[in-house]
Amino acid sequence: MPKPDEPSEGALKRLDSKLDAFEASRTTKPFAMGMGGSASEGFRLLGQILGGMLGGLGLGWFADRLAGTQPAGLLGGLLIGTALGVFAAVRQAAAASATAAAKAPPASDVSDDDDA
């Protein structure tokens, strides 16, 4: 039995292999169901658009109830909510695209051999 004060190469190697196995299982766990980061971004964008539409409809309905202008507030709220939802989704998609471009390796130069 090794003494506790002595470093054991075998124990360190076993610990390293267990740590590597733990990190590998931890990084693959969220993607076990086939849903990656891109799918969650897509669902977030869809939620922003639908949330904007439903929020606009709700506020338009409320404005109609207060002002008594039945279809105008509902339609205006739907249009404004949809526009704001799409605007927010486009901003989120641009931020996700910029993040992905920053993480991606630089593109390799491909020579243009079509002229020859």
Secondary structure, 3 states (H helix, E strand, C coil): CCCCCCCCHHHHHHHHHHHHHHHHHHHHCCCCCCCCHHHHHHHHHHHHHHHHHHHHHHHHHHHHHHHCCHHHHHHHHHHHHHHHHHHHHHHHHHHHHHHHHHHCCCCCCCCCCCCC
